[in-house]
Amino acid sequence: MDALSSTVSTVCLAAGSFFVIVGCIGLIRMPDRYTRMHAASVTDTLGAGLVLFGLLLQSGALLVAAKLVTLGLLIFFASPTATHALARAARMHEPATADGAKGDGPSTR
């Protein structure tokens, strides 16, 4: 591995680790469920993506690289979908507000 790919890999791994740590702190410190879900989704998508890209640069075998790309695509598509479903379920099961409005009911579309 040459010096450039080693440097880029190290930067990606460090940046991904930083985003994962900041997201974990955000899960603890954020005030309500929606901002905690946002911190978790950013951590999952951006942090894991950077870590996987850094590992992809270090992988030598084609099979390992294919597995890392597959895992990255799974995270890229599944994480936002799961976060959206979780937020929608939380919104639907919220108690009524002061004006009597409740969360969104099941979609009629």
Biopython code that builds the backbone (N, CA, C, O; Angstrom):
import numpy as np
from Bio.PDB.StructureBuilder import StructureBuilder

atoms = [
    (1, "MET", "N", (0.860, -1.176, 0.000)),
    (1, "MET", "CA", (0.000, 0.000, 0.000)),
    (1, "MET", "C", (0.898, 1.227, 0.000)),
    (1, "MET", "O", (1.844, 1.309, 0.783)),
    (2, "ASP", "N", (0.607, 2.170, -0.866)),
    (2, "ASP", "CA", (1.443, 3.351, -0.950)),
    (2, "ASP", "C", (1.088, 4.356, 0.139)),
    (2, "ASP", "O", (0.113, 4.183, 0.870)),
    (3, "ALA", "N", (1.884, 5.393, 0.231)),
    (3, "ALA", "CA", (1.732, 6.366, 1.317)),
    (3, "ALA", "C", (0.432, 7.154, 1.203)),
    (3, "ALA", "O", (-0.185, 7.473, 2.220)),
    (4, "LEU", "N", (0.009, 7.471, -0.013)),
    (4, "LEU", "CA", (-1.210, 8.259, -0.185)),
    (4, "LEU", "C", (-2.449, 7.492, 0.278)),
    (4, "LEU", "O", (-3.273, 8.036, 1.014)),
    (5, "SER", "N", (-2.585, 6.249, -0.142)),
    (5, "SER", "CA", (-3.767, 5.478, 0.275)),
    (5, "SER", "C", (-3.726, 5.178, 1.766)),
    (5, "SER", "O", (-4.773, 5.093, 2.408)),
    (6, "SER", "N", (-2.541, 5.019, 2.318)),
    (6, "SER", "CA", (-2.422, 4.804, 3.758)),
    (6, "SER", "C", (-2.847, 6.055, 4.531)),
    (6, "SER", "O", (-3.516, 5.959, 5.560)),
    (7, "THR", "N", (-2.459, 7.208, 4.036)),
    (7, "THR", "CA", (-2.838, 8.465, 4.694)),
    (7, "THR", "C", (-4.335, 8.711, 4.590)),
    (7, "THR", "O", (-4.977, 9.078, 5.574)),
    (8, "VAL", "N", (-4.889, 8.510, 3.402)),
    (8, "VAL", "CA", (-6.334, 8.710, 3.210)),
    (8, "VAL", "C", (-7.120, 7.720, 4.070)),
    (8, "VAL", "O", (-8.144, 8.079, 4.651)),
    (9, "SER", "N", (-6.646, 6.479, 4.152)),
    (9, "SER", "CA", (-7.305, 5.473, 4.974)),
    (9, "SER", "C", (-7.281, 5.867, 6.451)),
    (9, "SER", "O", (-8.282, 5.724, 7.153)),
    (10, "THR", "N", (-6.151, 6.356, 6.910)),
    (10, "THR", "CA", (-6.037, 6.778, 8.306)),
    (10, "THR", "C", (-6.954, 7.957, 8.599)),
    (10, "THR", "O", (-7.595, 7.998, 9.649)),
    (11, "VAL", "N", (-7.020, 8.915, 7.681)),
    (11, "VAL", "CA", (-7.902, 10.073, 7.867)),
    (11, "VAL", "C", (-9.362, 9.630, 7.899)),
    (11, "VAL", "O", (-10.127, 10.099, 8.741)),
    (12, "CYS", "N", (-9.756, 8.738, 7.001)),
    (12, "CYS", "CA", (-11.138, 8.244, 6.983)),
    (12, "CYS", "C", (-11.478, 7.484, 8.263)),
    (12, "CYS", "O", (-12.557, 7.667, 8.825)),
    (13, "LEU", "N", (-10.570, 6.642, 8.721)),
    (13, "LEU", "CA", (-10.819, 5.898, 9.960)),
    (13, "LEU", "C", (-10.917, 6.841, 11.158)),
    (13, "LEU", "O", (-11.767, 6.654, 12.028)),
    (14, "ALA", "N", (-10.049, 7.852, 11.204)),
    (14, "ALA", "CA", (-10.095, 8.808, 12.318)),
    (14, "ALA", "C", (-11.366, 9.648, 12.271)),
    (14, "ALA", "O", (-12.001, 9.866, 13.303)),
    (15, "ALA", "N", (-11.743, 10.122, 11.080)),
    (15, "ALA", "CA", (-12.963, 10.925, 10.964)),
    (15, "ALA", "C", (-14.207, 10.088, 11.281)),
    (15, "ALA", "O", (-15.119, 10.562, 11.959)),
    (16, "GLY", "N", (-14.244, 8.856, 10.795)),
    (16, "GLY", "CA", (-15.368, 7.978, 11.104)),
    (16, "GLY", "C", (-15.474, 7.686, 12.590)),
    (16, "GLY", "O", (-16.568, 7.676, 13.156)),
    (17, "SER", "N", (-14.339, 7.450, 13.213)),
    (17, "SER", "CA", (-14.336, 7.217, 14.666)),
    (17, "SER", "C", (-14.804, 8.450, 15.421)),
    (17, "SER", "O", (-15.531, 8.338, 16.408)),
    (18, "PHE", "N", (-14.388, 9.635, 14.955)),
    (18, "PHE", "CA", (-14.830, 10.880, 15.573)),
    (18, "PHE", "C", (-16.345, 11.016, 15.492)),
    (18, "PHE", "O", (-16.990, 11.348, 16.487)),
    (19, "PHE", "N", (-16.920, 10.762, 14.316)),
    (19, "PHE", "CA", (-18.373, 10.879, 14.159)),
    (19, "PHE", "C", (-19.119, 9.849, 15.005)),
    (19, "PHE", "O", (-20.188, 10.146, 15.538)),
    (20, "VAL", "N", (-18.574, 8.658, 15.132)),
    (20, "VAL", "CA", (-19.214, 7.642, 15.963)),
    (20, "VAL", "C", (-19.194, 8.064, 17.436)),
    (20, "VAL", "O", (-20.191, 7.902, 18.139)),
    (21, "ILE", "N", (-18.072, 8.601, 17.900)),
    (21, "ILE", "CA", (-17.975, 9.035, 19.298)),
    (21, "ILE", "C", (-18.902, 10.221, 19.560)),
    (21, "ILE", "O", (-19.585, 10.259, 20.584)),
    (22, "VAL", "N", (-18.931, 11.189, 18.640)),
    (22, "VAL", "CA", (-19.822, 12.342, 18.806)),
    (22, "VAL", "C", (-21.286, 11.895, 18.788)),
    (22, "VAL", "O", (-22.101, 12.417, 19.548)),
    (23, "GLY", "N", (-21.618, 10.948, 17.939)),
    (23, "GLY", "CA", (-22.988, 10.433, 17.896)),
    (23, "GLY", "C", (-23.369, 9.716, 19.180)),
    (23, "GLY", "O", (-24.502, 9.832, 19.647)),
    (24, "CYS", "N", (-22.432, 8.980, 19.749)),
    (24, "CYS", "CA", (-22.710, 8.305, 21.026)),
    (24, "CYS", "C", (-22.922, 9.311, 22.147)),
    (24, "CYS", "O", (-23.795, 9.126, 22.995)),
    (25, "ILE", "N", (-22.131, 10.370, 22.153)),
    (25, "ILE", "CA", (-22.332, 11.427, 23.144)),
    (25, "ILE", "C", (-23.683, 12.101, 22.908)),
    (25, "ILE", "O", (-24.387, 12.438, 23.861)),
    (26, "GLY", "N", (-24.042, 12.296, 21.640)),
    (26, "GLY", "CA", (-25.337, 12.884, 21.318)),
    (26, "GLY", "C", (-26.501, 12.029, 21.786)),
    (26, "GLY", "O", (-27.530, 12.560, 22.203)),
    (27, "LEU", "N", (-26.351, 10.712, 21.722)),
    (27, "LEU", "CA", (-27.414, 9.821, 22.221)),
    (27, "LEU", "C", (-27.643, 10.011, 23.714)),
    (27, "LEU", "O", (-28.765, 9.872, 24.200)),
    (28, "ILE", "N", (-26.595, 10.325, 24.425)),
    (28, "ILE", "CA", (-26.717, 10.503, 25.871)),
    (28, "ILE", "C", (-27.218, 11.899, 26.217)),
    (28, "ILE", "O", (-28.031, 12.056, 27.128)),
    (29, "ARG", "N", (-26.741, 12.913, 25.502)),
    (29, "ARG", "CA", (-26.979, 14.291, 25.903)),
    (29, "ARG", "C", (-28.194, 14.967, 25.284)),
    (29, "ARG", "O", (-28.652, 15.981, 25.810)),
    (30, "MET", "N", (-28.725, 14.453, 24.206)),
    (30, "MET", "CA", (-29.844, 15.125, 23.539)),
    (30, "MET", "C", (-31.114, 15.033, 24.384)),
    (30, "MET", "O", (-31.318, 14.050, 25.097)),
    (31, "PRO", "N", (-31.976, 16.070, 24.304)),
    (31, "PRO", "CA", (-33.103, 16.152, 25.224)),
    (31, "PRO", "C", (-34.304, 15.268, 24.906)),
    (31, "PRO", "O", (-34.967, 14.793, 25.828)),
    (32, "ASP", "N", (-34.604, 15.033, 23.631)),
    (32, "ASP", "CA", (-35.807, 14.263, 23.341)),
    (32, "ASP", "C", (-35.506, 13.161, 22.327)),
    (32, "ASP", "O", (-34.399, 13.060, 21.799)),
    (33, "ARG", "N", (-36.523, 12.342, 22.073)),
    (33, "ARG", "CA", (-36.298, 11.145, 21.252)),
    (33, "ARG", "C", (-35.959, 11.457, 19.809)),
    (33, "ARG", "O", (-35.228, 10.694, 19.177)),
    (34, "TYR", "N", (-36.463, 12.547, 19.269)),
    (34, "TYR", "CA", (-36.225, 12.844, 17.859)),
    (34, "TYR", "C", (-34.788, 13.317, 17.619)),
    (34, "TYR", "O", (-34.164, 12.937, 16.628)),
    (35, "THR", "N", (-34.278, 14.128, 18.508)),
    (35, "THR", "CA", (-32.886, 14.551, 18.343)),
    (35, "THR", "C", (-31.928, 13.399, 18.638)),
    (35, "THR", "O", (-30.851, 13.329, 18.048)),
    (36, "ARG", "N", (-32.298, 12.514, 19.524)),
    (36, "ARG", "CA", (-31.462, 11.319, 19.758)),
    (36, "ARG", "C", (-31.468, 10.410, 18.535)),
    (36, "ARG", "O", (-30.441, 9.824, 18.194)),
    (37, "MET", "N", (-32.621, 10.288, 17.869)),
    (37, "MET", "CA", (-32.673, 9.500, 16.635)),
    (37, "MET", "C", (-31.825, 10.131, 15.540)),
    (37, "MET", "O", (-31.201, 9.425, 14.748)),
    (38, "HIS", "N", (-31.800, 11.454, 15.493)),
    (38, "HIS", "CA", (-30.974, 12.138, 14.500)),
    (38, "HIS", "C", (-29.496, 11.860, 14.765)),
    (38, "HIS", "O", (-28.738, 11.583, 13.836)),
    (39, "ALA", "N", (-29.088, 11.932, 16.027)),
    (39, "ALA", "CA", (-27.689, 11.646, 16.370)),
    (39, "ALA", "C", (-27.329, 10.206, 16.010)),
    (39, "ALA", "O", (-26.231, 9.946, 15.517)),
    (40, "ALA", "N", (-28.229, 9.291, 16.249)),
    (40, "ALA", "CA", (-27.952, 7.888, 15.919)),
    (40, "ALA", "C", (-27.878, 7.660, 14.419)),
    (40, "ALA", "O", (-27.043, 6.885, 13.952)),
    (41, "SER", "N", (-28.741, 8.326, 13.657)),
    (41, "SER", "CA", (-28.724, 8.103, 12.207)),
    (41, "SER", "C", (-27.492, 8.711, 11.560)),
    (41, "SER", "O", (-26.943, 8.133, 10.622)),
    (42, "VAL", "N", (-27.045, 9.867, 12.038)),
    (42, "VAL", "CA", (-25.814, 10.462, 11.509)),
    (42, "VAL", "C", (-24.624, 9.578, 11.844)),
    (42, "VAL", "O", (-23.743, 9.364, 11.012)),
    (43, "THR", "N", (-24.605, 9.070, 13.060)),
    (43, "THR", "CA", (-23.520, 8.178, 13.470)),
    (43, "THR", "C", (-23.489, 6.943, 12.597)),
    (43, "THR", "O", (-22.431, 6.523, 12.128)),
    (44, "ASP", "N", (-24.647, 6.372, 12.387)),
    (44, "ASP", "CA", (-24.720, 5.123, 11.644)),
    (44, "ASP", "C", (-24.336, 5.311, 10.181)),
    (44, "ASP", "O", (-23.582, 4.509, 9.631)),
    (45, "THR", "N", (-24.841, 6.346, 9.556)),
    (45, "THR", "CA", (-24.603, 6.527, 8.132)),
    (45, "THR", "C", (-23.222, 7.111, 7.848)),
    (45, "THR", "O", (-22.448, 6.522, 7.093)),
    (46, "LEU", "N", (-22.908, 8.241, 8.432)),
    (46, "LEU", "CA", (-21.650, 8.915, 8.112)),
    (46, "LEU", "C", (-20.455, 8.256, 8.793)),
    (46, "LEU", "O", (-19.442, 7.990, 8.146)),
    (47, "GLY", "N", (-20.565, 7.993, 10.087)),
    (47, "GLY", "CA", (-19.439, 7.397, 10.810)),
    (47, "GLY", "C", (-19.082, 6.017, 10.307)),
    (47, "GLY", "O", (-17.914, 5.725, 10.050)),
    (48, "ALA", "N", (-20.077, 5.172, 10.165)),
    (48, "ALA", "CA", (-19.811, 3.817, 9.677)),
    (48, "ALA", "C", (-19.359, 3.832, 8.230)),
    (48, "ALA", "O", (-18.530, 3.014, 7.833)),
    (49, "GLY", "N", (-19.895, 4.759, 7.430)),
    (49, "GLY", "CA", (-19.475, 4.860, 6.041)),
    (49, "GLY", "C", (-18.011, 5.242, 5.904)),
    (49, "GLY", "O", (-17.295, 4.677, 5.078)),
    (50, "LEU", "N", (-17.565, 6.191, 6.705)),
    (50, "LEU", "CA", (-16.163, 6.574, 6.660)),
    (50, "LEU", "C", (-15.251, 5.459, 7.158)),
    (50, "LEU", "O", (-14.183, 5.227, 6.590)),
    (51, "VAL", "N", (-15.663, 4.775, 8.206)),
    (51, "VAL", "CA", (-14.855, 3.653, 8.703)),
    (51, "VAL", "C", (-14.771, 2.553, 7.651)),
    (51, "VAL", "O", (-13.699, 1.994, 7.416)),
    (52, "LEU", "N", (-15.890, 2.245, 7.025)),
    (52, "LEU", "CA", (-15.881, 1.215, 5.984)),
    (52, "LEU", "C", (-15.034, 1.628, 4.783)),
    (52, "LEU", "O", (-14.351, 0.789, 4.195)),
    (53, "PHE", "N", (-15.067, 2.910, 4.409)),
    (53, "PHE", "CA", (-14.242, 3.367, 3.298)),
    (53, "PHE", "C", (-12.759, 3.288, 3.650)),
    (53, "PHE", "O", (-11.938, 2.914, 2.813)),
    (54, "GLY", "N", (-12.416, 3.644, 4.898)),
    (54, "GLY", "CA", (-11.030, 3.509, 5.333)),
    (54, "GLY", "C", (-10.571, 2.066, 5.322)),
    (54, "GLY", "O", (-9.436, 1.784, 4.938)),
    (55, "LEU", "N", (-11.428, 1.146, 5.736)),
    (55, "LEU", "CA", (-11.086, -0.275, 5.701)),
    (55, "LEU", "C", (-11.012, -0.788, 4.265)),
    (55, "LEU", "O", (-10.204, -1.662, 3.952)),
    (56, "LEU", "N", (-11.853, -0.243, 3.403)),
    (56, "LEU", "CA", (-11.830, -0.638, 1.995)),
    (56, "LEU", "C", (-10.492, -0.284, 1.349)),
    (56, "LEU", "O", (-9.962, -1.048, 0.542)),
    (57, "LEU", "N", (-9.950, 0.883, 1.711)),
    (57, "LEU", "CA", (-8.650, 1.275, 1.174)),
    (57, "LEU", "C", (-7.525, 0.373, 1.669)),
    (57, "LEU", "O", (-6.524, 0.187, 0.978)),
    (58, "GLN", "N", (-7.690, -0.186, 2.863)),
    (58, "GLN", "CA", (-6.657, -1.056, 3.417)),
    (58, "GLN", "C", (-6.802, -2.506, 2.990)),
    (58, "GLN", "O", (-5.841, -3.271, 3.077)),
    (59, "SER", "N", (-7.974, -2.895, 2.535)),
    (59, "SER", "CA", (-8.182, -4.298, 2.173)),
    (59, "SER", "C", (-7.421, -4.615, 0.902)),
    (59, "SER", "O", (-7.411, -3.829, -0.045)),
    (60, "GLY", "N", (-6.792, -5.760, 0.892)),
    (60, "GLY", "CA", (-6.032, -6.148, -0.272)),
    (60, "GLY", "C", (-6.797, -7.094, -1.177)),
    (60, "GLY", "O", (-6.675, -7.023, -2.400)),
    (61, "ALA", "N", (-7.571, -7.965, -0.596)),
    (61, "ALA", "CA", (-8.272, -8.992, -1.365)),
    (61, "ALA", "C", (-9.568, -8.447, -1.959)),
    (61, "ALA", "O", (-10.231, -7.599, -1.362)),
    (62, "LEU", "N", (-9.903, -8.932, -3.102)),
    (62, "LEU", "CA", (-11.123, -8.504, -3.783)),
    (62, "LEU", "C", (-12.365, -8.964, -3.030)),
    (62, "LEU", "O", (-13.359, -8.239, -2.988)),
    (63, "LEU", "N", (-12.327, -10.145, -2.440)),
    (63, "LEU", "CA", (-13.475, -10.664, -1.700)),
    (63, "LEU", "C", (-13.775, -9.805, -0.472)),
    (63, "LEU", "O", (-14.934, -9.522, -0.172)),
    (64, "VAL", "N", (-12.734, -9.399, 0.224)),
    (64, "VAL", "CA", (-12.925, -8.536, 1.400)),
    (64, "VAL", "C", (-13.506, -7.192, 0.974)),
    (64, "VAL", "O", (-14.402, -6.665, 1.635)),
    (65, "ALA", "N", (-13.006, -6.640, -0.115)),
    (65, "ALA", "CA", (-13.518, -5.363, -0.618)),
    (65, "ALA", "C", (-14.986, -5.485, -1.028)),
    (65, "ALA", "O", (-15.779, -4.579, -0.771)),
    (66, "ALA", "N", (-15.347, -6.586, -1.657)),
    (66, "ALA", "CA", (-16.742, -6.797, -2.057)),
    (66, "ALA", "C", (-17.651, -6.900, -0.834)),
    (66, "ALA", "O", (-18.768, -6.383, -0.844)),
    (67, "LYS", "N", (-17.181, -7.559, 0.205)),
    (67, "LYS", "CA", (-17.976, -7.659, 1.434)),
    (67, "LYS", "C", (-18.140, -6.298, 2.100)),
    (67, "LYS", "O", (-19.217, -5.991, 2.610)),
    (68, "LEU", "N", (-17.091, -5.477, 2.105)),
    (68, "LEU", "CA", (-17.175, -4.144, 2.690)),
    (68, "LEU", "C", (-18.128, -3.247, 1.904)),
    (68, "LEU", "O", (-18.884, -2.475, 2.494)),
    (69, "VAL", "N", (-18.095, -3.347, 0.585)),
    (69, "VAL", "CA", (-19.015, -2.558, -0.241)),
    (69, "VAL", "C", (-20.459, -3.007, -0.004)),
    (69, "VAL", "O", (-21.360, -2.174, 0.098)),
    (70, "THR", "N", (-20.675, -4.301, 0.083)),
    (70, "THR", "CA", (-22.020, -4.824, 0.359)),
    (70, "THR", "C", (-22.529, -4.340, 1.714)),
    (70, "THR", "O", (-23.685, -3.934, 1.838)),
    (71, "LEU", "N", (-21.680, -4.381, 2.709)),
    (71, "LEU", "CA", (-22.053, -3.906, 4.040)),
    (71, "LEU", "C", (-22.343, -2.402, 4.017)),
    (71, "LEU", "O", (-23.285, -1.941, 4.662)),
    (72, "GLY", "N", (-21.542, -1.647, 3.284)),
    (72, "GLY", "CA", (-21.781, -0.213, 3.158)),
    (72, "GLY", "C", (-23.104, 0.101, 2.489)),
    (72, "GLY", "O", (-23.816, 1.007, 2.922)),
    (73, "LEU", "N", (-23.442, -0.633, 1.439)),
    (73, "LEU", "CA", (-24.732, -0.424, 0.772)),
    (73, "LEU", "C", (-25.901, -0.785, 1.681)),
    (73, "LEU", "O", (-26.925, -0.101, 1.687)),
    (74, "LEU", "N", (-25.746, -1.849, 2.441)),
    (74, "LEU", "CA", (-26.795, -2.234, 3.393)),
    (74, "LEU", "C", (-27.020, -1.138, 4.426)),
    (74, "LEU", "O", (-28.163, -0.787, 4.721)),
    (75, "ILE", "N", (-25.949, -0.601, 4.970)),
    (75, "ILE", "CA", (-26.069, 0.481, 5.950)),
    (75, "ILE", "C", (-26.656, 1.723, 5.292)),
    (75, "ILE", "O", (-27.503, 2.392, 5.883)),
    (76, "PHE", "N", (-26.216, 2.038, 4.077)),
    (76, "PHE", "CA", (-26.667, 3.234, 3.378)),
    (76, "PHE", "C", (-28.174, 3.219, 3.132)),
    (76, "PHE", "O", (-28.824, 4.260, 3.223)),
    (77, "PHE", "N", (-28.733, 2.057, 2.822)),
    (77, "PHE", "CA", (-30.168, 1.980, 2.542)),
    (77, "PHE", "C", (-31.006, 1.657, 3.782)),
    (77, "PHE", "O", (-32.113, 2.176, 3.921)),
    (78, "ALA", "N", (-30.508, 0.823, 4.671)),
    (78, "ALA", "CA", (-31.310, 0.374, 5.803)),
    (78, "ALA", "C", (-31.370, 1.393, 6.938)),
    (78, "ALA", "O", (-32.402, 1.511, 7.598)),
    (79, "SER", "N", (-30.301, 2.121, 7.174)),
    (79, "SER", "CA", (-30.270, 3.044, 8.308)),
    (79, "SER", "C", (-31.281, 4.180, 8.189)),
    (79, "SER", "O", (-32.040, 4.391, 9.135)),
    (80, "PRO", "N", (-31.337, 4.923, 7.089)),
    (80, "PRO", "CA", (-32.358, 5.976, 7.006)),
    (80, "PRO", "C", (-33.784, 5.422, 7.028)),
    (80, "PRO", "O", (-34.686, 6.043, 7.589)),
    (81, "THR", "N", (-33.980, 4.276, 6.429)),
    (81, "THR", "CA", (-35.313, 3.667, 6.424)),
    (81, "THR", "C", (-35.737, 3.280, 7.843)),
    (81, "THR", "O", (-36.873, 3.527, 8.247)),
    (82, "ALA", "N", (-34.836, 2.685, 8.578)),
    (82, "ALA", "CA", (-35.149, 2.297, 9.957)),
    (82, "ALA", "C", (-35.373, 3.519, 10.840)),
    (82, "ALA", "O", (-36.267, 3.513, 11.686)),
    (83, "THR", "N", (-34.581, 4.554, 10.657)),
    (83, "THR", "CA", (-34.762, 5.769, 11.448)),
    (83, "THR", "C", (-36.101, 6.426, 11.140)),
    (83, "THR", "O", (-36.784, 6.900, 12.048)),
    (84, "HIS", "N", (-36.478, 6.458, 9.869)),
    (84, "HIS", "CA", (-37.771, 7.031, 9.497)),
    (84, "HIS", "C", (-38.921, 6.219, 10.102)),
    (84, "HIS", "O", (-39.872, 6.793, 10.632)),
    (85, "ALA", "N", (-38.840, 4.913, 10.026)),
    (85, "ALA", "CA", (-39.896, 4.065, 10.590)),
    (85, "ALA", "C", (-39.996, 4.240, 12.103)),
    (85, "ALA", "O", (-41.093, 4.266, 12.661)),
    (86, "LEU", "N", (-38.859, 4.358, 12.750)),
    (86, "LEU", "CA", (-38.843, 4.557, 14.203)),
    (86, "LEU", "C", (-39.446, 5.902, 14.581)),
    (86, "LEU", "O", (-40.218, 5.986, 15.536)),
    (87, "ALA", "N", (-39.104, 6.954, 13.844)),
    (87, "ALA", "CA", (-39.651, 8.280, 14.124)),
    (87, "ALA", "C", (-41.154, 8.322, 13.859)),
    (87, "ALA", "O", (-41.900, 8.948, 14.613)),
    (88, "ARG", "N", (-41.591, 7.673, 12.814)),
    (88, "ARG", "CA", (-43.025, 7.649, 12.495)),
    (88, "ARG", "C", (-43.801, 6.887, 13.564)),
    (88, "ARG", "O", (-44.875, 7.321, 13.979)),
    (89, "ALA", "N", (-43.270, 5.766, 14.006)),
    (89, "ALA", "CA", (-43.942, 5.003, 15.059)),
    (89, "ALA", "C", (-43.987, 5.791, 16.361)),
    (89, "ALA", "O", (-44.984, 5.747, 17.082)),
    (90, "ALA", "N", (-42.920, 6.504, 16.662)),
    (90, "ALA", "CA", (-42.924, 7.320, 17.883)),
    (90, "ALA", "C", (-43.932, 8.454, 17.773)),
    (90, "ALA", "O", (-44.614, 8.783, 18.744)),
    (91, "ARG", "N", (-44.025, 9.043, 16.600)),
    (91, "ARG", "CA", (-44.981, 10.140, 16.395)),
    (91, "ARG", "C", (-46.420, 9.644, 16.476)),
    (91, "ARG", "O", (-47.280, 10.341, 17.016)),
    (92, "MET", "N", (-46.696, 8.462, 15.955)),
    (92, "MET", "CA", (-48.058, 7.928, 15.979)),
    (92, "MET", "C", (-48.506, 7.547, 17.389)),
    (92, "MET", "O", (-49.702, 7.557, 17.680)),
    (93, "HIS", "N", (-47.570, 7.216, 18.256)),
    (93, "HIS", "CA", (-47.930, 6.760, 19.596)),
    (93, "HIS", "C", (-47.686, 7.818, 20.672)),
    (93, "HIS", "O", (-47.620, 7.501, 21.860)),
    (94, "GLU", "N", (-47.550, 9.087, 20.245)),
    (94, "GLU", "CA", (-47.399, 10.158, 21.221)),
    (94, "GLU", "C", (-48.736, 10.431, 21.891)),
    (94, "GLU", "O", (-49.790, 10.265, 21.278)),
    (95, "PRO", "N", (-48.691, 10.850, 23.144)),
    (95, "PRO", "CA", (-49.953, 11.244, 23.787)),
    (95, "PRO", "C", (-50.477, 12.536, 23.164)),
    (95, "PRO", "O", (-49.735, 13.268, 22.509)),
    (96, "ALA", "N", (-51.755, 12.803, 23.376)),
    (96, "ALA", "CA", (-52.383, 13.995, 22.816)),
    (96, "ALA", "C", (-51.728, 15.248, 23.386)),
    (96, "ALA", "O", (-51.320, 15.268, 24.547)),
    (97, "THR", "N", (-51.628, 16.299, 22.558)),
    (97, "THR", "CA", (-51.053, 17.560, 23.002)),
    (97, "THR", "C", (-52.110, 18.395, 23.693)),
    (97, "THR", "O", (-53.246, 17.950, 23.864)),
    (98, "ALA", "N", (-51.743, 19.604, 24.092)),
    (98, "ALA", "CA", (-52.660, 20.466, 24.835)),
    (98, "ALA", "C", (-53.884, 20.855, 24.007)),
    (98, "ALA", "O", (-54.970, 21.048, 24.555)),
    (99, "ASP", "N", (-53.710, 20.969, 22.681)),
    (99, "ASP", "CA", (-54.855, 21.346, 21.857)),
    (99, "ASP", "C", (-55.688, 20.153, 21.410)),
    (99, "ASP", "O", (-56.611, 20.307, 20.611)),
    (100, "GLY", "N", (-55.376, 18.978, 21.911)),
    (100, "GLY", "CA", (-56.150, 17.781, 21.598)),
    (100, "GLY", "C", (-55.658, 17.026, 20.382)),
    (100, "GLY", "O", (-56.164, 15.947, 20.075)),
    (101, "ALA", "N", (-54.679, 17.577, 19.686)),
    (101, "ALA", "CA", (-54.166, 16.906, 18.493)),
    (101, "ALA", "C", (-53.283, 15.731, 18.913)),
    (101, "ALA", "O", (-52.507, 15.821, 19.864)),
    (102, "LYS", "N", (-53.421, 14.664, 18.203)),
    (102, "LYS", "CA", (-52.611, 13.491, 18.469)),
    (102, "LYS", "C", (-51.668, 13.292, 17.303)),
    (102, "LYS", "O", (-51.800, 13.960, 16.277)),
    (103, "GLY", "N", (-50.731, 12.396, 17.444)),
    (103, "GLY", "CA", (-49.797, 12.124, 16.355)),
    (103, "GLY", "C", (-50.514, 11.647, 15.099)),
    (103, "GLY", "O", (-51.701, 11.323, 15.133)),
    (104, "ASP", "N", (-49.795, 11.608, 14.013)),
    (104, "ASP", "CA", (-50.365, 11.168, 12.745)),
    (104, "ASP", "C", (-50.946, 9.769, 12.887)),
    (104, "ASP", "O", (-50.327, 8.886, 13.480)),
    (105, "GLY", "N", (-52.093, 9.582, 12.360)),
    (105, "GLY", "CA", (-52.693, 8.258, 12.338)),
    (105, "GLY", "C", (-52.150, 7.466, 11.160)),
    (105, "GLY", "O", (-51.263, 7.944, 10.453)),
    (106, "PRO", "N", (-52.661, 6.281, 10.941)),
    (106, "PRO", "CA", (-52.230, 5.499, 9.778)),
    (106, "PRO", "C", (-52.531, 6.253, 8.495)),
    (106, "PRO", "O", (-53.541, 6.949, 8.392)),
    (107, "SER", "N", (-51.660, 6.111, 7.537)),
    (107, "SER", "CA", (-51.813, 6.828, 6.282)),
    (107, "SER", "C", (-53.014, 6.290, 5.518)),
    (107, "SER", "O", (-53.243, 5.081, 5.465)),
    (108, "THR", "N", (-53.785, 7.213, 4.921)),
    (108, "THR", "CA", (-54.950, 6.807, 4.140)),
    (108, "THR", "C", (-54.641, 6.857, 2.647)),
    (108, "THR", "O", (-55.518, 6.592, 1.825)),
    (109, "ARG", "N", (-53.427, 7.189, 2.297)),
    (109, "ARG", "CA", (-53.052, 7.277, 0.886)),
    (109, "ARG", "C", (-52.734, 5.935, 0.324)),
    (109, "ARG", "O", (-52.399, 5.823, -0.855)),
]
sb = StructureBuilder()
sb.init_structure("model")
sb.init_model(0)
sb.init_chain("A")
sb.init_seg("    ")
for serial, (resi, resn, name, xyz) in enumerate(atoms, 1):
    if name == "N":
        sb.init_residue(resn, " ", resi, " ")
    sb.init_atom(name, np.array(xyz, "f"), 0.0, 1.0, " ", f" {name:<3s}", serial, name[0])
structure = sb.get_structure()
